[in-house]
Amino acid sequence: MTSSPVSRVVYNGKRNSSPRSPTNSSEIFTPAHEENVRFIYEAWQGVERDLRSQLSGGERGLVEEYVEKVPNPGLKTFKPIDLSDLKRRTTQDTKKS
């Protein structure tokens, strides 16, 4: 049985703009956490911008789709998780306690 290859978006770019601030003021973040979030946010904004540019017929090269030649059999049954849903359920469970 052959499974379809796993694809990933790979970004080869630089950091630039600033992230949105947290919406829940009761959460306290360390400077290291904020820097990590800022880095991920900025990198992802760059990926989206470059992808839009490529799709609209602009330059080619910064965003590439990575496809594994030999898929990992251990990931055959992997199902993505909706992190927003998981957080909502966790928050509801905490309130019940």
The first five atom37 places (N, CA, C, CB, O) and aatype in JSON, in Angstrom:
{
  "aatype": [12, 16, 15, 15, 14, 19, 15, 1, 19, 19, 18, 2, 7, 11, 1, 2, 15, 15, 14, 1, 15, 14, 16, 2, 15, 15, 6, 9, 13, 16, 14, 0, 8, 6, 6, 2, 19, 1, 13, 9, 18, 6, 0, 17, 5, 7, 19, 6, 1, 3, 10, 1, 15, 5, 10, 15, 7, 7, 6, 1, 7, 10, 19, 6, 6, 18, 19, 6, 11, 19, 14, 2, 14, 7, 10, 11, 16, 13, 11, 14, 9, 3, 10, 15, 3, 10, 11, 1, 1, 16, 16, 5, 3, 16, 11, 11, 15],
  "atom_mask": [
    [1, 1, 1, 1, 1],
    [1, 1, 1, 1, 1],
    [1, 1, 1, 1, 1],
    [1, 1, 1, 1, 1],
    [1, 1, 1, 1, 1],
    [1, 1, 1, 1, 1],
    [1, 1, 1, 1, 1],
    [1, 1, 1, 1, 1],
    [1, 1, 1, 1, 1],
    [1, 1, 1, 1, 1],
    [1, 1, 1, 1, 1],
    [1, 1, 1, 1, 1],
    [1, 1, 1, 0, 1],
    [1, 1, 1, 1, 1],
    [1, 1, 1, 1, 1],
    [1, 1, 1, 1, 1],
    [1, 1, 1, 1, 1],
    [1, 1, 1, 1, 1],
    [1, 1, 1, 1, 1],
    [1, 1, 1, 1, 1],
    [1, 1, 1, 1, 1],
    [1, 1, 1, 1, 1],
    [1, 1, 1, 1, 1],
    [1, 1, 1, 1, 1],
    [1, 1, 1, 1, 1],
    [1, 1, 1, 1, 1],
    [1, 1, 1, 1, 1],
    [1, 1, 1, 1, 1],
    [1, 1, 1, 1, 1],
    [1, 1, 1, 1, 1],
    [1, 1, 1, 1, 1],
    [1, 1, 1, 1, 1],
    [1, 1, 1, 1, 1],
    [1, 1, 1, 1, 1],
    [1, 1, 1, 1, 1],
    [1, 1, 1, 1, 1],
    [1, 1, 1, 1, 1],
    [1, 1, 1, 1, 1],
    [1, 1, 1, 1, 1],
    [1, 1, 1, 1, 1],
    [1, 1, 1, 1, 1],
    [1, 1, 1, 1, 1],
    [1, 1, 1, 1, 1],
    [1, 1, 1, 1, 1],
    [1, 1, 1, 1, 1],
    [1, 1, 1, 0, 1],
    [1, 1, 1, 1, 1],
    [1, 1, 1, 1, 1],
    [1, 1, 1, 1, 1],
    [1, 1, 1, 1, 1],
    [1, 1, 1, 1, 1],
    [1, 1, 1, 1, 1],
    [1, 1, 1, 1, 1],
    [1, 1, 1, 1, 1],
    [1, 1, 1, 1, 1],
    [1, 1, 1, 1, 1],
    [1, 1, 1, 0, 1],
    [1, 1, 1, 0, 1],
    [1, 1, 1, 1, 1],
    [1, 1, 1, 1, 1],
    [1, 1, 1, 0, 1],
    [1, 1, 1, 1, 1],
    [1, 1, 1, 1, 1],
    [1, 1, 1, 1, 1],
    [1, 1, 1, 1, 1],
    [1, 1, 1, 1, 1],
    [1, 1, 1, 1, 1],
    [1, 1, 1, 1, 1],
    [1, 1, 1, 1, 1],
    [1, 1, 1, 1, 1],
    [1, 1, 1, 1, 1],
    [1, 1, 1, 1, 1],
    [1, 1, 1, 1, 1],
    [1, 1, 1, 0, 1],
    [1, 1, 1, 1, 1],
    [1, 1, 1, 1, 1],
    [1, 1, 1, 1, 1],
    [1, 1, 1, 1, 1],
    [1, 1, 1, 1, 1],
    [1, 1, 1, 1, 1],
    [1, 1, 1, 1, 1],
    [1, 1, 1, 1, 1],
    [1, 1, 1, 1, 1],
    [1, 1, 1, 1, 1],
    [1, 1, 1, 1, 1],
    [1, 1, 1, 1, 1],
    [1, 1, 1, 1, 1],
    [1, 1, 1, 1, 1],
    [1, 1, 1, 1, 1],
    [1, 1, 1, 1, 1],
    [1, 1, 1, 1, 1],
    [1, 1, 1, 1, 1],
    [1, 1, 1, 1, 1],
    [1, 1, 1, 1, 1],
    [1, 1, 1, 1, 1],
    [1, 1, 1, 1, 1],
    [1, 1, 1, 1, 1]
  ],
  "atom_positions": [
    [[0.85, -1.18, 0.0], [0.0, 0.0, 0.0], [0.88, 1.24, 0.0], [-0.96, 0.0, 1.22], [1.79, 1.35, 0.83]],
    [[0.64, 2.16, -0.91], [1.44, 3.36, -1.03], [0.68, 4.55, -0.47], [1.85, 3.61, -2.48], [-0.5, 4.75, -0.79]],
    [[1.35, 5.32, 0.36], [0.7, 6.52, 0.9], [1.21, 7.73, 0.14], [0.97, 6.67, 2.42], [2.29, 7.7, -0.45]],
    [[0.43, 8.79, 0.14], [0.83, 10.0, -0.55], [1.98, 10.67, 0.2], [-0.36, 10.97, -0.71], [2.07, 10.55, 1.43]],
    [[2.86, 11.36, -0.52], [4.0, 12.0, 0.14], [3.56, 13.13, 1.07], [4.98, 12.55, -0.91], [2.52, 13.75, 0.87]],
    [[4.38, 13.37, 2.07], [4.12, 14.44, 3.03], [4.73, 15.71, 2.47], [4.7, 14.09, 4.46], [5.88, 15.71, 2.04]],
    [[3.98, 16.8, 2.47], [4.53, 18.05, 1.95], [4.62, 19.08, 3.07], [3.68, 18.59, 0.79], [3.81, 19.09, 3.99]],
    [[5.63, 19.95, 2.97], [5.84, 21.01, 3.94], [6.24, 22.27, 3.19], [6.92, 20.62, 4.99], [6.86, 22.19, 2.13]],
    [[5.88, 23.42, 3.74], [6.33, 24.68, 3.16], [7.61, 25.07, 3.86], [5.25, 25.81, 3.28], [7.67, 25.09, 5.09]],
    [[8.65, 25.37, 3.08], [9.95, 25.74, 3.63], [10.19, 27.19, 3.27], [11.09, 24.81, 3.09], [10.01, 27.59, 2.11]],
    [[10.61, 28.0, 4.24], [10.85, 29.41, 4.0], [12.31, 29.74, 4.22], [9.96, 30.28, 4.91], [12.9, 29.39, 5.25]],
    [[12.9, 30.42, 3.25], [14.3, 30.83, 3.34], [14.36, 32.35, 3.32], [15.15, 30.21, 2.19], [14.84, 32.94, 2.35]],
    [[13.89, 32.98, 4.39], [13.82, 34.43, 4.39], [14.32, 35.05, 5.66], [0.0, 0.0, 0.0], [14.88, 34.38, 6.52]],
    [[14.11, 36.36, 5.77], [14.57, 37.12, 6.93], [13.39, 37.59, 7.76], [15.43, 38.32, 6.49], [12.26, 37.66, 7.27]],
    [[13.67, 37.92, 9.01], [12.65, 38.46, 9.91], [12.44, 39.94, 9.58], [13.07, 38.28, 11.41], [13.37, 40.62, 9.15]],
    [[11.19, 40.42, 9.8], [10.97, 41.84, 9.52], [9.94, 42.48, 10.45], [10.53, 42.01, 8.1], [10.35, 43.01, 11.48]],
    [[8.66, 42.49, 10.18], [7.68, 43.27, 10.95], [7.4, 42.71, 12.34], [6.39, 43.34, 10.18], [7.91, 41.65, 12.7]],
    [[6.58, 43.41, 13.12], [6.32, 42.99, 14.5], [4.99, 42.23, 14.63], [6.31, 44.2, 15.43], [4.08, 42.46, 13.84]],
    [[4.88, 41.33, 15.62], [3.66, 40.54, 15.81], [2.56, 41.32, 16.51], [3.97, 39.3, 16.6], [2.76, 42.41, 17.03]],
    [[1.38, 40.71, 16.5], [0.26, 41.27, 17.27], [0.52, 41.03, 18.74], [-1.1, 40.64, 16.83], [1.16, 40.05, 19.12]],
    [[0.01, 41.92, 19.59], [0.17, 41.7, 21.02], [-0.88, 40.71, 21.53], [0.07, 43.03, 21.79], [-1.94, 40.56, 20.92]],
    [[-0.59, 40.03, 22.66], [-1.55, 39.06, 23.19], [-2.88, 39.74, 23.52], [-0.97, 38.37, 24.46], [-2.91, 40.88, 23.98]],
    [[-3.98, 39.02, 23.27], [-5.3, 39.58, 23.52], [-5.74, 39.37, 24.96], [-6.32, 38.97, 22.57], [-6.58, 40.12, 25.46]],
    [[-5.19, 38.37, 25.64], [-5.59, 38.08, 27.01], [-4.57, 38.69, 27.96], [-5.72, 36.55, 27.25], [-3.47, 38.15, 28.11]],
    [[-4.9, 39.8, 28.6], [-3.95, 40.51, 29.45], [-3.62, 39.76, 30.75], [-4.48, 41.87, 29.78], [-2.69, 40.14, 31.45]],
    [[-4.39, 38.71, 31.07], [-4.09, 37.96, 32.29], [-2.92, 37.0, 32.1], [-5.32, 37.2, 32.75], [-2.38, 36.47, 33.07]],
    [[-2.53, 36.76, 30.84], [-1.4, 35.87, 30.57], [-0.1, 36.67, 30.69], [-1.51, 35.22, 29.16], [-0.01, 37.8, 30.21]],
    [[0.9, 36.07, 31.34], [2.2, 36.72, 31.5], [3.21, 35.92, 30.7], [2.62, 36.81, 33.01], [3.33, 34.7, 30.86]],
    [[3.95, 36.61, 29.82], [4.93, 35.96, 28.96], [6.34, 36.41, 29.33], [4.64, 36.27, 27.48], [6.55, 37.58, 29.65]],
    [[7.28, 35.49, 29.3], [8.68, 35.84, 29.54], [9.22, 36.51, 28.29], [9.52, 34.57, 29.91], [8.66, 36.34, 27.2]],
    [[10.31, 37.28, 28.41], [10.91, 37.9, 27.23], [11.33, 36.85, 26.18], [12.13, 38.73, 27.63], [11.2, 37.09, 24.98]],
    [[11.82, 35.7, 26.64], [12.23, 34.64, 25.7], [11.02, 34.12, 24.93], [12.93, 33.48, 26.45], [11.11, 33.88, 23.72]],
    [[9.9, 33.93, 25.62], [8.68, 33.47, 24.96], [8.22, 34.5, 23.92], [7.56, 33.22, 26.0], [7.89, 34.14, 22.79]],
    [[8.2, 35.76, 24.32], [7.78, 36.81, 23.39], [8.68, 36.86, 22.17], [7.77, 38.16, 24.09], [8.2, 37.07, 21.06]],
    [[9.99, 36.69, 22.36], [10.92, 36.7, 21.22], [10.64, 35.51, 20.3], [12.39, 36.67, 21.72], [10.68, 35.65, 19.08]],
    [[10.37, 34.34, 20.88], [10.05, 33.17, 20.05], [8.77, 33.39, 19.25], [9.92, 31.92, 20.93], [8.72, 33.08, 18.06]],
    [[7.75, 33.9, 19.9], [6.48, 34.17, 19.22], [6.7, 35.2, 18.12], [5.4, 34.66, 20.23], [6.21, 35.04, 17.0]],
    [[7.43, 36.26, 18.43], [7.72, 37.3, 17.44], [8.44, 36.71, 16.23], [8.57, 38.43, 18.07], [8.09, 37.01, 15.09]],
    [[9.44, 35.88, 16.47], [10.2, 35.27, 15.37], [9.29, 34.42, 14.48], [11.35, 34.41, 15.92], [9.33, 34.53, 13.26]],
    [[8.47, 33.56, 15.11], [7.58, 32.68, 14.34], [6.56, 33.51, 13.57], [6.86, 31.68, 15.27], [6.3, 33.25, 12.39]],
    [[5.98, 34.51, 14.22], [4.99, 35.36, 13.57], [5.59, 36.07, 12.36], [4.43, 36.39, 14.56], [5.02, 36.05, 11.27]],
    [[6.75, 36.67, 12.56], [7.39, 37.42, 11.48], [7.78, 36.5, 10.33], [8.62, 38.16, 11.99], [7.59, 36.85, 9.16]],
    [[8.31, 35.33, 10.65], [8.69, 34.38, 9.6], [7.46, 33.93, 8.82], [9.41, 33.15, 10.21], [7.5, 33.84, 7.59]],
    [[6.37, 33.65, 9.52], [5.16, 33.19, 8.83], [4.57, 34.3, 7.97], [4.12, 32.7, 9.85], [4.06, 34.02, 6.88]],
    [[4.61, 35.55, 8.44], [4.12, 36.66, 7.62], [4.94, 36.75, 6.33], [4.2, 38.0, 8.41], [4.39, 37.03, 5.26]],
    [[6.24, 36.52, 6.44], [7.1, 36.52, 5.25], [6.74, 35.4, 4.3], [0.0, 0.0, 0.0], [6.72, 35.59, 3.08]],
    [[6.45, 34.21, 4.85], [6.06, 33.07, 4.01], [4.77, 33.42, 3.26], [5.86, 31.79, 4.88], [4.68, 33.22, 2.05]],
    [[3.77, 33.93, 3.98], [2.51, 34.27, 3.33], [2.7, 35.33, 2.25], [1.5, 34.75, 4.37], [2.12, 35.23, 1.17]],
    [[3.5, 36.36, 2.54], [3.74, 37.42, 1.57], [4.44, 36.86, 0.32], [4.6, 38.54, 2.2], [4.05, 37.17, -0.8]],
    [[5.47, 36.05, 0.54], [6.21, 35.48, -0.6], [5.34, 34.52, -1.4], [7.46, 34.76, -0.11], [5.44, 34.48, -2.63]],
    [[4.51, 33.76, -0.72], [3.62, 32.82, -1.41], [2.61, 33.59, -2.26], [2.89, 31.91, -0.39], [2.35, 33.22, -3.4]],
    [[2.03, 34.66, -1.71], [1.1, 35.49, -2.49], [1.79, 36.06, -3.71], [0.52, 36.63, -1.62], [1.21, 36.12, -4.79]],
    [[3.03, 36.49, -3.53], [3.8, 37.06, -4.64], [4.02, 36.01, -5.73], [5.15, 37.61, -4.14], [3.87, 36.3, -6.92]],
    [[4.38, 34.81, -5.33], [4.59, 33.73, -6.29], [3.3, 33.36, -7.01], [5.17, 32.5, -5.58], [3.3, 33.14, -8.22]],
    [[2.2, 33.29, -6.27], [0.93, 32.9, -6.87], [0.41, 33.96, -7.84], [-0.11, 32.65, -5.78], [-0.29, 33.63, -8.79]],
    [[0.76, 35.21, -7.61], [0.3, 36.27, -8.5], [1.25, 36.47, -9.68], [0.16, 37.58, -7.72], [1.15, 37.46, -10.4]],
    [[2.16, 35.52, -9.88], [3.05, 35.58, -11.03], [4.33, 36.33, -10.79], [0.0, 0.0, 0.0], [5.06, 36.64, -11.73]],
    [[4.62, 36.62, -9.54], [5.86, 37.33, -9.21], [7.06, 36.41, -9.28], [0.0, 0.0, 0.0], [7.05, 35.39, -9.97]],
    [[8.08, 36.77, -8.56], [9.32, 36.0, -8.57], [9.15, 34.59, -8.02], [10.37, 36.72, -7.78], [8.19, 34.31, -7.3]],
    [[10.07, 33.73, -8.35], [10.06, 32.34, -7.9], [11.27, 32.11, -7.02], [10.05, 31.35, -9.1], [12.33, 32.68, -7.26]],
    [[11.12, 31.28, -6.0], [12.31, 30.89, -5.29], [12.32, 30.91, -3.78], [0.0, 0.0, 0.0], [12.94, 30.03, -3.17]],
    [[11.67, 31.87, -3.12], [11.78, 31.92, -1.67], [10.96, 30.85, -0.97], [11.37, 33.28, -1.18], [11.39, 30.31, 0.04]],
    [[9.78, 30.55, -1.49], [8.92, 29.55, -0.86], [8.89, 28.31, -1.75], [7.47, 30.1, -0.62], [8.56, 28.39, -2.94]],
    [[9.24, 27.19, -1.17], [9.23, 25.93, -1.9], [8.42, 24.91, -1.13], [10.67, 25.4, -2.14], [8.36, 24.96, 0.1]],
    [[7.79, 24.0, -1.84], [7.07, 22.92, -1.18], [8.03, 21.75, -1.07], [5.76, 22.53, -1.96], [8.59, 21.29, -2.07]],
    [[8.22, 21.26, 0.16], [9.09, 20.13, 0.41], [8.23, 18.87, 0.43], [9.88, 20.3, 1.75], [7.24, 18.8, 1.15]],
    [[8.62, 17.88, -0.37], [7.89, 16.61, -0.4], [8.89, 15.49, -0.11], [7.18, 16.39, -1.79], [9.89, 15.34, -0.8]],
    [[8.59, 14.71, 0.93], [9.47, 13.6, 1.27], [9.42, 12.55, 0.18], [9.09, 12.98, 2.62], [8.34, 12.18, -0.29]],
    [[10.58, 12.06, -0.22], [10.64, 11.01, -1.24], [10.16, 9.68, -0.66], [12.06, 10.87, -1.79], [9.48, 8.91, -1.35]],
    [[10.5, 9.42, 0.6], [10.06, 8.21, 1.27], [9.31, 8.63, 2.53], [11.28, 7.26, 1.62], [9.93, 8.98, 3.53]],
    [[7.97, 8.59, 2.48], [7.19, 9.0, 3.64], [7.49, 8.15, 4.87], [5.71, 8.94, 3.32], [7.75, 6.95, 4.76]],
    [[7.45, 8.77, 6.03], [7.68, 8.08, 7.29], [6.47, 7.21, 7.62], [7.97, 9.1, 8.44], [5.37, 7.74, 7.8]],
    [[6.63, 5.88, 7.69], [5.49, 5.02, 7.97], [4.87, 5.27, 9.35], [5.91, 3.57, 7.86], [3.69, 4.98, 9.56]],
    [[5.64, 5.8, 10.28], [5.13, 6.1, 11.61], [4.1, 7.21, 11.6], [0.0, 0.0, 0.0], [3.33, 7.35, 12.55]],
    [[4.09, 8.02, 10.53], [3.15, 9.14, 10.43], [1.92, 8.8, 9.59], [3.85, 10.35, 9.85], [1.09, 9.67, 9.31]],
    [[1.8, 7.55, 9.19], [0.71, 7.13, 8.32], [-0.67, 7.44, 8.93], [0.82, 5.65, 8.02], [-1.59, 7.82, 8.21]],
    [[-0.81, 7.26, 10.24], [-2.09, 7.49, 10.89], [-2.17, 8.86, 11.56], [-2.34, 6.41, 11.92], [-3.13, 9.13, 12.29]],
    [[-1.19, 9.73, 11.33], [-1.17, 11.05, 11.95], [-2.37, 11.87, 11.5], [0.12, 11.79, 11.61], [-2.69, 11.92, 10.31]],
    [[-3.03, 12.51, 12.46], [-4.15, 13.41, 12.16], [-3.82, 14.76, 12.78], [-5.52, 12.84, 12.72], [-3.53, 14.84, 13.98]],
    [[-3.86, 15.84, 11.99], [-3.57, 17.17, 12.53], [-4.51, 17.53, 13.67], [-3.66, 18.23, 11.42], [-5.64, 17.06, 13.73]],
    [[-4.02, 18.39, 14.57], [-4.8, 18.82, 15.73], [-5.17, 20.28, 15.54], [-4.0, 18.6, 17.05], [-4.34, 21.09, 15.14]],
    [[-6.4, 20.61, 15.84], [-6.85, 22.0, 15.82], [-6.46, 22.58, 17.19], [-8.41, 22.12, 15.54], [-7.13, 22.33, 18.19]],
    [[-5.38, 23.35, 17.22], [-4.87, 23.87, 18.5], [-5.84, 24.81, 19.18], [-3.55, 24.57, 18.28], [-5.91, 24.85, 20.41]],
    [[-6.6, 25.58, 18.41], [-7.59, 26.49, 19.01], [-8.66, 25.68, 19.74], [-8.23, 27.39, 17.94], [-9.07, 26.04, 20.85]],
    [[-9.11, 24.6, 19.11], [-10.12, 23.74, 19.72], [-9.56, 23.07, 20.98], [-10.61, 22.67, 18.72], [-10.25, 22.98, 21.99]],
    [[-8.32, 22.6, 20.91], [-7.69, 21.96, 22.06], [-7.58, 22.93, 23.23], [-6.29, 21.42, 21.68], [-7.87, 22.58, 24.37]],
    [[-7.16, 24.17, 22.94], [-7.04, 25.17, 24.0], [-8.41, 25.48, 24.61], [-6.4, 26.47, 23.45], [-8.54, 25.6, 25.82]],
    [[-9.44, 25.6, 23.75], [-10.78, 25.89, 24.25], [-11.27, 24.77, 25.16], [-11.75, 26.08, 23.07], [-11.83, 25.03, 26.23]],
    [[-11.05, 23.5, 24.74], [-11.48, 22.37, 25.57], [-10.71, 22.32, 26.87], [-11.32, 21.06, 24.81], [-11.28, 22.01, 27.92]],
    [[-9.41, 22.61, 26.82], [-8.58, 22.6, 28.03], [-9.04, 23.68, 29.0], [-7.08, 22.8, 27.66], [-9.11, 23.46, 30.21]],
    [[-9.34, 24.86, 28.45], [-9.81, 25.96, 29.28], [-11.15, 25.61, 29.93], [-9.95, 27.25, 28.44], [-11.37, 25.9, 31.1]],
    [[-12.04, 24.98, 29.17], [-13.34, 24.58, 29.71], [-13.16, 23.53, 30.81], [-14.24, 24.04, 28.59], [-13.85, 23.58, 31.83]],
    [[-12.24, 22.57, 30.61], [-11.98, 21.54, 31.61], [-11.42, 22.17, 32.89], [-11.0, 20.48, 31.05], [-11.76, 21.73, 33.99]],
    [[-10.57, 23.17, 32.77], [-9.99, 23.85, 33.93], [-11.07, 24.57, 34.72], [-8.89, 24.84, 33.48], [-11.04, 24.58, 35.95]],
    [[-12.03, 25.18, 34.02], [-13.11, 25.91, 34.69], [-14.03, 24.95, 35.46], [-13.91, 26.71, 33.66], [-14.6, 25.33, 36.47]],
    [[-14.17, 23.71, 34.96], [-15.02, 22.72, 35.62], [-14.41, 22.25, 36.94], [-15.25, 21.53, 34.7], [-15.14, 21.87, 37.86]],
    [[-13.08, 22.28, 37.03], [-12.4, 21.79, 38.24], [-12.56, 22.71, 39.43], [-10.94, 21.59, 37.97], [-12.05, 22.43, 40.51]]
  ]
}
